[in-house]
Amino acid sequence: MRAVVVGGGAIGCAATALLAAQGVDVVLLTRSAERRQELRMAQRIELRGDVTASGGPVRVEGTFEATAGADVIFVCVQSAGHEAVAASLAPHLQSGQAVLIFSGLAGSLLFARAWRHRPDILLGETATPPCSARLVGPGVVQVRMRTRLRAAAFPACRTVELLARVPAGIPLHPAIHVLDVALHHPNLIVHPLPMLLNYAAIERTDGALSLMNEGMTARIVAAMDAHDAERVAVLRALGVDALPLDAVYREFGGSPEVYRQPGEPMGIRDRIHWRYVDEDVPYGIVLIASVGRLVDVPTPISDAVITLASVVRGVDFWAQGRTAERLGLAGLSAGRLRTYLVEGTMA
Protein backbone atom coordinates (compact mmCIF):
# COMPACT_ATOMS: atom_id res chain seq x y z
CA MET A 1 0.00 0.00 0.00
CA ARG A 2 1.09 3.55 -0.73
CA ALA A 3 -0.29 6.33 1.46
CA VAL A 4 0.06 10.08 1.73
CA VAL A 5 -0.52 11.93 5.00
CA VAL A 6 -1.56 15.55 4.49
CA GLY A 7 -0.55 17.73 7.44
CA GLY A 8 2.71 18.12 9.31
CA GLY A 9 1.34 18.77 12.79
CA ALA A 10 1.45 16.36 15.72
CA ILE A 11 -1.36 14.18 14.37
CA GLY A 12 0.09 14.06 10.85
CA CYS A 13 3.53 13.12 12.17
CA ALA A 14 2.07 10.46 14.46
CA ALA A 15 -0.08 9.00 11.66
CA THR A 16 2.95 8.86 9.36
CA ALA A 17 4.98 6.96 11.95
CA LEU A 18 2.12 4.58 12.75
CA LEU A 19 1.61 3.73 9.08
CA ALA A 20 5.34 3.30 8.47
CA ALA A 21 5.54 0.92 11.44
CA GLN A 22 2.96 -1.27 9.66
CA GLY A 23 5.06 -1.44 6.53
CA VAL A 24 3.05 1.11 4.56
CA ASP A 25 4.94 3.11 1.94
CA VAL A 26 4.03 6.55 3.30
CA VAL A 27 4.82 10.15 2.36
CA LEU A 28 4.20 13.11 4.66
CA LEU A 29 2.91 16.17 2.79
CA THR A 30 3.23 19.54 4.51
CA ARG A 31 3.40 23.04 3.10
CA SER A 32 5.45 24.20 6.09
CA ALA A 33 9.02 24.63 4.86
CA GLU A 34 10.16 24.78 8.48
CA ARG A 35 8.53 21.44 9.31
CA ARG A 36 9.92 19.81 6.15
CA GLN A 37 13.44 20.90 7.05
CA GLU A 38 13.00 19.79 10.65
CA LEU A 39 11.82 16.30 9.67
CA ARG A 40 14.44 15.87 6.97
CA MET A 41 17.14 16.73 9.48
CA ALA A 42 15.63 14.35 12.07
CA GLN A 43 15.37 11.71 9.30
CA ARG A 44 12.73 9.74 11.19
CA ILE A 45 9.72 10.23 13.45
CA GLU A 46 9.95 8.78 16.94
CA LEU A 47 6.81 7.90 18.90
CA ARG A 48 6.76 7.90 22.69
CA GLY A 49 4.05 7.11 25.20
CA ASP A 50 1.52 4.35 24.49
CA VAL A 51 3.58 3.35 21.44
CA THR A 52 7.34 3.33 21.31
CA ALA A 53 8.49 3.20 17.72
CA SER A 54 10.83 4.84 15.29
CA GLY A 55 9.90 4.62 11.63
CA GLY A 56 12.39 4.46 8.80
CA PRO A 57 13.64 7.55 6.97
CA VAL A 58 10.78 10.01 6.57
CA ARG A 59 9.80 11.00 3.05
CA VAL A 60 8.53 14.58 3.17
CA GLU A 61 7.06 16.56 0.29
CA GLY A 62 5.58 20.04 -0.07
CA THR A 63 3.25 19.85 -3.08
CA PHE A 64 0.07 17.91 -3.81
CA GLU A 65 1.67 16.22 -6.79
CA ALA A 66 2.97 13.82 -4.12
CA THR A 67 -0.51 12.24 -3.97
CA ALA A 68 -0.06 10.68 -7.43
CA GLY A 69 -0.30 6.91 -7.18
CA ALA A 70 -1.44 6.91 -3.55
CA ASP A 71 -3.97 4.26 -2.57
CA VAL A 72 -5.15 6.18 0.49
CA ILE A 73 -4.78 9.86 1.40
CA PHE A 74 -5.09 10.66 5.12
CA VAL A 75 -6.04 14.28 5.82
CA CYS A 76 -4.67 15.42 9.20
CA VAL A 77 -5.26 19.18 9.29
CA GLN A 78 -7.44 21.35 11.49
CA SER A 79 -11.01 21.90 10.33
CA ALA A 80 -10.27 25.45 9.26
CA GLY A 81 -7.99 24.02 6.59
CA HIS A 82 -10.42 21.47 5.12
CA GLU A 83 -11.71 23.63 2.29
CA ALA A 84 -8.19 24.61 1.22
CA VAL A 85 -7.06 20.98 1.24
CA ALA A 86 -10.12 19.89 -0.74
CA ALA A 87 -9.38 22.54 -3.37
CA SER A 88 -5.69 21.63 -3.53
CA LEU A 89 -6.41 17.90 -3.83
CA ALA A 90 -9.11 18.27 -6.50
CA PRO A 91 -6.86 18.55 -9.60
CA HIS A 92 -4.66 15.66 -8.45
CA LEU A 93 -7.30 13.07 -7.51
CA GLN A 94 -7.08 9.77 -9.33
CA SER A 95 -9.98 7.39 -9.81
CA GLY A 96 -10.07 4.69 -7.15
CA GLN A 97 -8.26 6.65 -4.44
CA ALA A 98 -9.59 6.72 -0.90
CA VAL A 99 -9.50 9.91 1.19
CA LEU A 100 -9.97 9.62 4.95
CA ILE A 101 -10.16 12.71 7.17
CA PHE A 102 -8.81 12.05 10.64
CA SER A 103 -11.31 13.93 12.81
CA GLY A 104 -13.60 15.25 10.11
CA LEU A 105 -16.35 17.18 11.94
CA ALA A 106 -18.43 16.64 8.77
CA GLY A 107 -15.53 17.79 6.60
CA SER A 108 -16.27 14.91 4.24
CA LEU A 109 -19.50 16.69 3.26
CA LEU A 110 -17.45 19.77 2.33
CA PHE A 111 -15.02 17.66 0.32
CA ALA A 112 -17.89 15.97 -1.51
CA ARG A 113 -19.40 19.33 -2.46
CA ALA A 114 -16.03 20.69 -3.61
CA TRP A 115 -15.44 17.59 -5.75
CA ARG A 116 -19.02 17.50 -7.11
CA HIS A 117 -19.68 14.14 -5.44
CA ARG A 118 -17.17 12.14 -7.47
CA PRO A 119 -18.30 8.51 -7.06
CA ASP A 120 -14.89 7.22 -8.14
CA ILE A 121 -13.30 8.63 -4.95
CA LEU A 122 -13.93 6.76 -1.69
CA LEU A 123 -14.40 9.47 0.93
CA GLY A 124 -14.90 9.35 4.68
CA GLU A 125 -13.90 10.55 8.13
CA THR A 126 -13.25 9.48 11.70
CA ALA A 127 -14.60 10.93 14.95
CA THR A 128 -11.12 11.41 16.39
CA PRO A 129 -7.56 10.92 15.18
CA PRO A 130 -5.98 7.53 15.96
CA CYS A 131 -4.21 9.09 18.95
CA SER A 132 -3.79 12.17 21.04
CA ALA A 133 -0.43 13.65 20.14
CA ARG A 134 1.98 16.38 21.15
CA LEU A 135 5.22 17.29 19.39
CA VAL A 136 7.84 17.30 22.14
CA GLY A 137 10.93 17.71 19.94
CA PRO A 138 12.06 17.65 16.30
CA GLY A 139 10.54 14.47 14.91
CA VAL A 140 9.47 13.29 18.38
CA VAL A 141 5.77 12.80 19.20
CA GLN A 142 4.21 11.89 22.54
CA VAL A 143 1.08 9.80 21.87
CA ARG A 144 -1.85 8.32 23.68
CA MET A 145 -3.49 5.74 21.43
CA ARG A 146 -7.17 5.18 20.73
CA THR A 147 -8.36 1.58 20.69
CA ARG A 148 -11.42 2.20 18.52
CA LEU A 149 -12.27 4.94 16.03
CA ARG A 150 -15.84 5.59 14.93
CA ALA A 151 -15.75 6.06 11.15
CA ALA A 152 -18.07 6.36 8.16
CA ALA A 153 -17.90 6.98 4.45
CA PHE A 154 -19.94 9.56 2.61
CA PRO A 155 -22.28 8.17 1.53
CA ALA A 156 -22.48 5.65 4.37
CA CYS A 157 -23.47 2.83 2.01
CA ARG A 158 -19.73 2.67 1.20
CA THR A 159 -18.47 2.49 4.80
CA VAL A 160 -17.57 -1.20 4.70
CA GLU A 161 -15.60 -0.58 1.52
CA LEU A 162 -13.76 2.32 3.16
CA LEU A 163 -12.82 0.38 6.29
CA ALA A 164 -11.39 -2.41 4.14
CA ARG A 165 -8.95 0.05 2.56
CA VAL A 166 -7.36 1.19 5.83
CA PRO A 167 -4.48 -0.75 7.45
CA ALA A 168 -5.55 -3.00 10.31
CA GLY A 169 -3.40 -1.06 12.76
CA ILE A 170 -5.86 1.86 12.51
CA PRO A 171 -8.76 0.43 14.58
CA LEU A 172 -11.89 1.65 12.76
CA HIS A 173 -15.45 0.54 13.42
CA PRO A 174 -18.48 1.54 11.35
CA ALA A 175 -20.85 4.35 12.29
CA ILE A 176 -24.33 5.05 10.92
CA HIS A 177 -23.22 8.05 8.85
CA VAL A 178 -20.76 10.95 8.94
CA LEU A 179 -22.87 13.10 11.30
CA ASP A 180 -22.91 10.16 13.71
CA VAL A 181 -19.11 10.31 13.45
CA ALA A 182 -18.80 14.11 13.69
CA LEU A 183 -21.08 14.54 16.70
CA HIS A 184 -19.35 11.78 18.67
CA HIS A 185 -16.18 13.86 18.89
CA PRO A 186 -15.66 14.39 22.64
CA ASN A 187 -13.78 17.68 22.25
CA LEU A 188 -17.02 19.45 21.35
CA ILE A 189 -18.17 18.98 24.93
CA VAL A 190 -14.98 18.92 27.02
CA HIS A 191 -13.39 22.02 25.49
CA PRO A 192 -15.62 25.03 24.63
CA LEU A 193 -17.94 25.40 27.63
CA PRO A 194 -15.24 24.70 30.26
CA MET A 195 -12.97 27.16 28.44
CA LEU A 196 -15.61 29.89 28.69
CA LEU A 197 -16.33 29.14 32.35
CA ASN A 198 -12.59 29.37 33.12
CA TYR A 199 -11.89 32.38 30.92
CA ALA A 200 -10.89 34.81 33.69
CA ALA A 201 -8.43 32.31 35.17
CA ILE A 202 -6.99 31.65 31.70
CA GLU A 203 -6.48 35.37 31.09
CA ARG A 204 -4.93 35.96 34.52
CA THR A 205 -2.35 33.22 33.95
CA ASP A 206 -1.75 34.10 30.28
CA GLY A 207 -2.98 30.67 29.31
CA ALA A 208 -0.94 28.69 31.84
CA LEU A 209 -3.91 26.68 33.07
CA SER A 210 -4.50 22.95 32.66
CA LEU A 211 -8.11 22.68 31.52
CA MET A 212 -8.53 19.01 32.43
CA ASN A 213 -6.71 19.29 35.75
CA GLU A 214 -7.39 22.77 37.16
CA GLY A 215 -10.37 23.76 35.03
CA MET A 216 -12.85 21.02 35.91
CA THR A 217 -14.94 21.55 39.04
CA ALA A 218 -18.16 19.81 40.05
CA ARG A 219 -20.40 22.58 38.70
CA ILE A 220 -18.44 22.97 35.47
CA VAL A 221 -18.71 19.23 34.85
CA ALA A 222 -22.46 19.44 35.59
CA ALA A 223 -22.83 22.22 33.00
CA MET A 224 -20.80 20.15 30.56
CA ASP A 225 -23.16 17.19 31.09
CA ALA A 226 -26.17 19.41 30.36
CA HIS A 227 -24.50 20.53 27.14
CA ASP A 228 -23.80 16.91 26.24
CA ALA A 229 -27.51 16.13 26.56
CA GLU A 230 -28.15 18.53 23.65
CA ARG A 231 -25.62 16.73 21.48
CA VAL A 232 -27.23 13.38 22.30
CA ALA A 233 -30.72 14.72 21.48
CA VAL A 234 -29.58 15.97 18.06
CA LEU A 235 -28.01 12.61 17.24
CA ARG A 236 -31.12 10.69 18.30
CA ALA A 237 -33.21 12.87 15.98
CA LEU A 238 -30.84 11.69 13.22
CA GLY A 239 -31.61 8.06 13.96
CA VAL A 240 -28.41 7.43 15.91
CA ASP A 241 -28.26 5.53 19.21
CA ALA A 242 -26.02 8.22 20.64
CA LEU A 243 -23.51 7.58 23.39
CA PRO A 244 -23.22 10.04 26.29
CA LEU A 245 -19.81 11.60 26.80
CA ASP A 246 -18.51 9.12 29.39
CA ALA A 247 -19.35 6.21 27.08
CA VAL A 248 -17.68 7.98 24.15
CA TYR A 249 -14.42 8.10 26.12
CA ARG A 250 -14.71 4.43 27.03
CA GLU A 251 -15.44 3.50 23.40
CA PHE A 252 -12.08 4.75 22.16
CA GLY A 253 -10.17 3.36 25.12
CA GLY A 254 -10.06 6.45 27.31
CA SER A 255 -11.66 7.16 30.65
CA PRO A 256 -14.08 9.86 31.84
CA GLU A 257 -11.79 10.24 34.84
CA VAL A 258 -9.73 12.51 32.59
CA TYR A 259 -12.25 15.30 33.26
CA ARG A 260 -14.07 13.95 36.32
CA GLN A 261 -10.87 13.63 38.40
CA PRO A 262 -7.85 15.99 38.54
CA GLY A 263 -4.80 14.90 36.59
CA GLU A 264 -2.72 15.49 33.48
CA PRO A 265 -4.04 13.18 30.74
CA MET A 266 -0.95 13.35 28.52
CA GLY A 267 1.54 13.64 31.35
CA ILE A 268 2.46 17.02 29.87
CA ARG A 269 1.45 20.31 31.45
CA ASP A 270 1.22 22.49 28.38
CA ARG A 271 -0.48 25.83 27.95
CA ILE A 272 -4.09 26.32 26.94
CA HIS A 273 -4.63 25.64 23.25
CA TRP A 274 -6.88 28.39 21.87
CA ARG A 275 -8.15 26.00 19.21
CA TYR A 276 -10.31 24.63 22.06
CA VAL A 277 -12.48 27.67 21.30
CA ASP A 278 -11.35 28.90 17.89
CA GLU A 279 -11.81 25.49 16.22
CA ASP A 280 -14.24 23.57 18.40
CA VAL A 281 -16.84 26.35 18.51
CA PRO A 282 -17.20 27.24 14.79
CA TYR A 283 -16.61 23.71 13.48
CA GLY A 284 -18.27 21.76 16.28
CA ILE A 285 -20.75 23.70 18.37
CA VAL A 286 -22.11 25.57 15.35
CA LEU A 287 -22.54 22.17 13.70
CA ILE A 288 -24.56 20.87 16.67
CA ALA A 289 -26.78 23.97 16.72
CA SER A 290 -27.26 24.17 12.97
CA VAL A 291 -28.15 20.48 12.58
CA GLY A 292 -30.39 20.84 15.63
CA ARG A 293 -32.39 23.45 13.77
CA LEU A 294 -32.80 21.07 10.82
CA VAL A 295 -34.19 18.28 12.99
CA ASP A 296 -36.22 20.56 15.33
CA VAL A 297 -34.12 19.95 18.45
CA PRO A 298 -33.58 23.04 20.65
CA THR A 299 -29.93 23.77 21.49
CA PRO A 300 -29.99 26.69 23.96
CA ILE A 301 -26.66 25.84 25.61
CA SER A 302 -24.88 25.47 22.26
CA ASP A 303 -26.42 28.78 21.14
CA ALA A 304 -25.16 30.47 24.31
CA VAL A 305 -21.66 29.02 23.92
CA ILE A 306 -21.47 30.32 20.34
CA THR A 307 -22.69 33.79 21.34
CA LEU A 308 -20.39 34.13 24.37
CA ALA A 309 -17.37 32.70 22.58
CA SER A 310 -17.93 35.15 19.72
CA VAL A 311 -18.00 38.03 22.20
CA VAL A 312 -14.90 37.08 24.19
CA ARG A 313 -12.85 36.18 21.11
CA GLY A 314 -14.10 39.10 19.01
CA VAL A 315 -15.11 36.78 16.14
CA ASP A 316 -18.52 35.99 14.67
CA PHE A 317 -18.37 32.21 14.96
CA TRP A 318 -21.86 31.85 13.50
CA ALA A 319 -20.72 33.62 10.33
CA GLN A 320 -17.60 31.46 9.86
CA GLY A 321 -18.97 28.23 11.30
CA ARG A 322 -19.78 24.84 9.81
CA THR A 323 -23.49 25.31 9.17
CA ALA A 324 -26.02 23.13 7.41
CA GLU A 325 -25.97 25.62 4.55
CA ARG A 326 -22.20 25.26 4.07
CA LEU A 327 -22.52 21.49 4.13
CA GLY A 328 -25.24 21.48 1.48
CA LEU A 329 -27.92 20.33 3.93
CA ALA A 330 -30.15 23.41 4.08
CA GLY A 331 -33.87 22.72 3.86
CA LEU A 332 -33.64 18.96 4.37
CA SER A 333 -36.10 17.28 6.68
CA ALA A 334 -34.75 14.76 9.18
CA GLY A 335 -35.81 11.89 6.92
CA ARG A 336 -34.32 13.37 3.75
CA LEU A 337 -31.14 14.23 5.66
CA ARG A 338 -30.70 10.62 6.77
CA THR A 339 -31.25 9.42 3.20
CA TYR A 340 -28.65 11.87 1.90
CA LEU A 341 -26.07 10.79 4.49
CA VAL A 342 -26.56 7.08 3.80
CA GLU A 343 -27.24 7.03 0.05
CA GLY A 344 -25.74 10.32 -1.15
CA THR A 345 -28.97 11.41 -2.87
CA MET A 346 -31.45 14.16 -2.02
CA ALA A 347 -34.49 12.03 -2.95
Protein Blocks (a to p, Z undefined) as FASTA:
>chain_A
ZZddedjbfklmmmmmmmmmnopacddddfbfklmmmmmmnopacdehjbccdddddddd
fbfklmgopabdcddbdfklmmmmmmmmmmmpcghiacddehjlomlmmmmmmnoopakb
ccdddfbdfbdcddfbehiacddddfbdcdddddfklmmmmmmmpcfklccdddfblmlm
mmmcfklmmmmmmmmmmmmmmmmnnopacfklmmpcfklmmmmmmmmmmmmmmmmmnopa
cddfklmmmmnopafklmmpgcdfkopacdddfklmmmmmmmmmmmmmmmmmmnopacfk
lmmmmmmmmmmnopafklmmccfklnopgoiafklmmmmmmnopaZZ
